[in-house]
């Protein structure tokens, strides 16, 4: 499998590379994102009855064909000991044709664990030199990455998060880690500021090479590939025949999770609709409704904070396909300005919707009352928008993003009671926290890394 940059074409285009060459790289040298040169084809008949580790090996071997110990690493990752279930991502049926795909059984109670636990093992297996991971998080990526990489030999993690914008539980999960290789930087700004700093540091080729800067954000292709697996697993669990179609409702902030669904469909998974759900920060919803892409300068603080994002970094991968894989056009769009209009190009297979705080509260309450199930605010966004686009005879699978324990304030407001907490996390907010407040300044972040890097 060869990978190409979304900005390949013209001068200074990044060369095609194998998977192990892009595993640590994040952004390509030309500023683009790596995608497969061509998509592999799914073998639904052969894959339908596989357990999760076996399914992951079958799918990931298509994308990671130069990782010699892939099967060993996959089996090490997807175990009951880590994900509390042999199914890893069990399907919960609320009523016939309406399901929630459980993605939050990992150590940090969020769907990001599914990919990042594997990424941590891939890093450890392939590293021959020290590596300094630089990432940005709106809430769940940070803790999932840190729990996957804490204590790993030869790896430092520098994680940027928006100061005061995450839930108390999310902050505590990250900032309470005392491992010497974990460094938390609370940026005075919003998630987009954190993401911009990461991109600016990556754009400094000399600094990136000298300090061996790697990526764990969803710009890293390994994360996208790992998330593709659970779309197939959810489909097989919700259907009896490979001729059936399903729709997936996906809460969307940085476009990585729903892009994995797009990849699964491109491989041949019978997906009728990918239903994109946003919160009040509705840049992506507007695009799929109108074809206009207009990032906002002001990002609203909401009760589904992990989606408080204006500029979705994975969106460029989708635009690359919309523009018939013309990297030169993609580069012009994303470097000429922040807004563009692709309304004349069909966006088939996607529908979108927006959810507000009042919608979240109402959906959490309705699902709890009708089905006895408590969902977190982000999952509620997905359920609300998913139900608005539900079609008779087409199973609807809503992707769970986190356990409700991570967002207790909203659950209390919706239900008047505390969400259940897994053992060992009852008083995580009371633990000592270690972090550094910093300006959204790439040079300051580089100085911080240089002083502490391996």
C-alpha angles and dihedrals in degrees: 000000000000124000128213132196120251086231097048112137133079125019123354093011115167114249124244112270142187122248097261089053092057098036094094099027108079104181117036118242091259092055095258132117125251120247131170115276086230133001120250118235122249121238099210095175094053095042102044099090099035122120117241098267092046092048090049091052091049094050101035094048086066091058100031102041094147097057104101096195097041097124091049092049093047093050090047090053106042102058135130088243090065102030102031091232138068087223090056089199105034120193116234115201113211093180134335107304095009119093143163117215107218107225100155105079096106128101096278096041095240136104091247089077091070092068102026097054087058092043091055091054092046091052093049092047098049101036117113096162137032116288131202113203116208118190145158126220138189089196120301107041091063098055093040091052094045094049090049094049105031111126093005112150117253094004129113121185122209109185124187119203132172108263111246095357102101128076117267090250093051092049092048093049090057105031096045092064109109098187111133093229094057119089121180119198116191105205120210095235142041131303092269088060090053091048092048091053091051090051092047092052091048090050090062096086095186094051092043092053096043095051098033095236115198133181135233098171117107088268082082106094093215089067093052092048093050091052092052088070097067093053088062091043092051092047093052092047093051098044139052099201134045088227092068123099127216136187125223124211109206129186103224134201111138094017093237098114097047091041087061087056089051089053090050090052090047088056090056105270106151097244114161097186138005103208110205116205124192133177123229088306091079106167093125093043090054092049096053091044098045110010091241120123112204117162112203124233092215118056114201119230106234141174089257093057099169087070096049091117132126104181110049108204097203092052089086090066091058093045088053089063093042088057091050092255094297101157094187091058091047091051091051092050096049097041101039095062144318098263131063141158122230096160092128092061115082115244095198120182097026129097126171145200142177130235128198134201090265090050091051093051092047093047094047090050094045095049091047093048097044101037106017090239126128117212131187123248096260093050087048089058088054094047093048094051093037092056090049089059098036115135127205113256095014115104112234117214115193114200115230112220105185144349115268091241088079092063105039096154093062093043090052090050092050101040107016091235141087119263116240117261126211117244114280096027100075095110103019092134090061094059119105111270129215121197144126124232111221140173119253089260121134093203092053090050091050091052090050092051094045091054093052107026123119 
